[in-house]
Amino acid sequence: MAKKNAAPTTAATAALVRAGIRFTPHSYVHDPGVTDFGAEAARELGIEAARVFKTLMVATDAPGGLGIGIVPVDAMLDLKALAAALGGKKAELAESKVAERKSGYVVGGISPVGQRTPLPTVLDASAEGFATILVSGGRRGFDLELAPGDLLAVTGGVYGTIRRS
């Protein structure tokens, strides 16, 4: 469990603490000129990009309309595969304003954990190959390391093959 005052308190860390899920916080100084947030996190934290995952919100024709795809930062999201995993046929990235409003986080710091509006979530199956992965902790410059199974437990998510390399 994270030590008291060891990490910023965000909706993500609060949700993990409430759920009793172990995590390790990782902070770094975010460069405001950088827009490839996931690659920056991997580089600054010295962690292979395949273990650092980005959270992407999509608008889909599946029931509910919105969903979350979590893929490694060194891969692209396969929108068609994510749509199918969510029960639809088509998906596109949600507009930034929609993603921020629904998640409660800013783009570049959207965590799959503790979102304002819980959405159907799919974690790329490549995560199964790691004991732990990193996802945004709810702000730019802050990531959380946790077991992929724990991430699925706290988000109610499922595994799926949703990435394009």
RAKAGI-V386372 format. One record per residue. N is the residue number from 1. SS is DSSP state (helix for helix, strand for strand, loop for the rest). PHI is phi in degrees with one decimal (none if undefined). BURIAL is # if it has 16 or more other ideal C-beta (glycine too) atoms within 10 Angstrom, else .. Layout:
N_SS_PHI_BURIAL, N_SS_PHI_BURIAL
This chain:
1_loop_none_., 2_loop_-64.7_., 3_loop_-71.8_., 4_loop_-60.4_., 5_loop_64.7_., 6_loop_-79.7_., 7_loop_-144.1_#, 8_loop_-59.3_., 9_loop_-88.2_., 10_loop_-127.1_#, 11_helix_-59.8_#, 12_helix_-67.5_#, 13_helix_-65.9_#, 14_helix_-63.1_., 15_helix_-64.9_#, 16_helix_-67.1_#, 17_helix_-63.1_., 18_helix_-59.0_., 19_helix_-82.1_., 20_loop_71.2_., 21_loop_-96.5_#, 22_loop_-75.0_., 23_loop_-151.8_#, 24_strand_-119.6_., 25_strand_-80.0_#, 26_strand_-134.2_#, 27_strand_-111.5_., 28_loop_-151.1_., 29_loop_-84.6_., 30_loop_-77.8_#, 31_loop_-85.7_., 32_loop_-59.9_., 33_loop_-82.5_., 34_loop_-90.8_., 35_loop_-114.6_., 36_loop_-92.7_., 37_helix_-61.1_#, 38_helix_-66.3_#, 39_helix_-63.9_., 40_helix_-62.4_#, 41_helix_-60.9_#, 42_helix_-60.2_#, 43_helix_-64.2_., 44_helix_-67.1_#, 45_helix_-91.1_#, 46_loop_67.5_., 47_loop_-118.5_#, 48_loop_-56.1_., 49_helix_-59.9_., 50_helix_-66.6_#, 51_helix_-96.4_#, 52_strand_-102.2_#, 53_strand_-112.7_#, 54_strand_-104.2_#, 55_strand_-105.9_#, 56_strand_-123.3_#, 57_strand_-95.7_#, 58_strand_-123.7_#, 59_strand_-100.9_#, 60_strand_-136.9_#, 61_loop_-86.0_., 62_loop_-72.4_#, 63_loop_-53.4_., 64_loop_97.4_., 65_loop_82.0_., 66_strand_-124.9_#, 67_strand_-157.8_#, 68_strand_-120.7_#, 69_strand_-116.9_#, 70_strand_-121.1_#, 71_strand_-130.9_#, 72_strand_-59.8_#, 73_loop_-68.8_#, 74_loop_-93.1_#, 75_loop_-131.5_#, 76_strand_-101.9_., 77_strand_-78.2_#, 78_loop_-88.8_#, 79_helix_-61.1_#, 80_helix_-66.0_., 81_helix_-65.6_#, 82_helix_-66.2_#, 83_helix_-56.6_#, 84_helix_-62.8_#, 85_helix_-64.2_#, 86_loop_-91.0_#, 87_loop_96.0_., 88_loop_-122.6_#, 89_loop_-116.8_., 90_loop_-130.6_., 91_strand_-150.6_#, 92_strand_-143.3_., 93_strand_-59.7_., 94_loop_-70.1_#, 95_loop_-62.0_., 96_helix_-54.3_., 97_helix_-63.6_., 98_helix_-66.7_., 99_helix_-60.2_#, 100_helix_-68.4_#, 101_helix_-65.1_., 102_helix_-73.0_#, 103_helix_-85.9_#, 104_loop_84.9_#, 105_loop_-121.8_#, 106_loop_-89.8_., 107_loop_-55.4_., 108_loop_93.6_#, 109_loop_-138.1_#, 110_loop_-75.9_#, 111_loop_-94.5_#, 112_loop_-74.9_#, 113_loop_-103.2_#, 114_loop_73.6_#, 115_loop_-69.3_#, 116_loop_-57.1_., 117_loop_-117.0_., 118_loop_-61.4_#, 119_loop_-123.9_#, 120_strand_-55.4_#, 121_strand_-127.2_#, 122_strand_-126.5_#, 123_strand_-101.6_#, 124_strand_-56.7_#, 125_helix_-60.2_., 126_helix_-61.6_#, 127_helix_-63.5_#, 128_helix_-62.7_., 129_helix_-81.5_., 130_loop_-122.6_#, 131_loop_-67.4_., 132_loop_-139.7_#, 133_strand_-131.7_#, 134_strand_-116.0_#, 135_strand_-134.0_#, 136_strand_-59.1_#, 137_strand_-94.5_#, 138_strand_110.5_#, 139_strand_-160.5_#, 140_loop_-64.8_#, 141_loop_86.7_#, 142_strand_-145.2_#, 143_strand_-121.1_#, 144_strand_-118.9_#, 145_strand_-104.7_#, 146_strand_-155.9_#, 147_loop_-70.1_#, 148_helix_-56.4_#, 149_helix_-62.5_., 150_helix_-67.9_#, 151_helix_-61.3_#, 152_helix_-65.5_#, 153_helix_-62.4_., 154_helix_-76.9_#, 155_helix_-98.8_#, 156_loop_71.0_., 157_loop_-85.1_#, 158_strand_-135.8_., 159_strand_-81.9_#, 160_strand_-163.4_#, 161_loop_-88.5_., 162_loop_-125.3_#, 163_strand_-114.5_#, 164_strand_-117.0_., 165_loop_-80.5_.
